Amino acid sequence: MKRLLLCVLFITSTALFAQEESKKESNWKRTGKISFLMNQSAFSNWQPGGDNAFSGNVNLNYDFNYSKNGWVFDNKLIANLGINAIAGEDTKKTDDRLEFNSILGKQINKYWNGSFFANFKTQFVNGYDYDDDYSGPLDNLDFPTSGFMKPGYLSFGPGFFWKKSDNLSVNIAPITSKFTFLTGEVFTLNDDKTLYESSNDIETFGVKPGESMRYEFGMNLRGYYRVDLMENINMENIITLFSDYIEKPQNVDVDYTMNLVMKINDVFSTNLTVQMVYDDNAYQALQVRQTFGVGISYVF
């Protein structure tokens, strides 16, 4: 629980620090939102039954962009952390994401720029396999399937950045280096749900057994589109595609996120996030994450 609280503090302090820094330079344009989504239930002598429970999510989405003399420098920080606590059970995470994307560009014409991008993403805390079908002799909570830098991804490379506005842009990087880091042991439950297999023994997230890094060389494409659907309702779309030239270039990695924000008033808003990921090195099927809730938000 202490680590979860530290993560929440990190997200909040990062937002406040970035806000103060952006005020120092008029060529910076910043847009951000931090939100807290909460759900709680409590019972006392309640005959139909029920367990006391609390769930909460803290989300930060922050853009800070610079433009001057034909130079553009666009940055986006995304940090999400969610927990679910039920009386008598261990606290579980329901959402966990840390991602930073940065693009530096020099203007070629009205919309096109020569560019260099960098992207880093991982998660804050350990994740576990909570599969209810598992009935083996071992407690699955002892076996983390992911964690901070387990894995971590770092991609960078030169390319071309098309930017029509802060709400619509595409970056194409045909010479991209991508690193997958695995800085500690994680486990995968086999198909029979009878045995946990260690990353020291099998390939995990594309990293070979016993190794801590995988290198890929290919093309990266990242698109961003934000639109106001109607008053107080906006939708943000982010998609990243990567093809490895060296191994299975036809198996394109896809990471798509849709954030829908429906503002109720200056304090409360409804938030829907859907993320879909396909990366056959991590899992040979489509991964889907969805969060929805009403909570307190602060726009800065």
Secondary structure, 3 states (H helix, E strand, C coil): CHHHHHHHHHHHHHHHHHHHHHCCCCCEEEEEEEEEEEEEECCCCCCCCCCCEEEEEEEEEEEEEEEECCEEEEEEEEEEEEEEEECCCCCEEEEEEEEEEEEEEEECCCCEEEEEEEEEEECCCCEECCCCCCCCCCCHHHCEEEECCECEEEEEEEEEEEEEECCEEEEEEEEEEEEEECCCCCEEECCCCCCEEECCCCCECCECCCCCEEEEEEEEEEEEEEEEEECCEEEEEEEEEEEECCCCCCCCEEEEEEEEEEECCCCEEEEEEEEEEEECCCEEEEEEEEEEEEEEEEEC
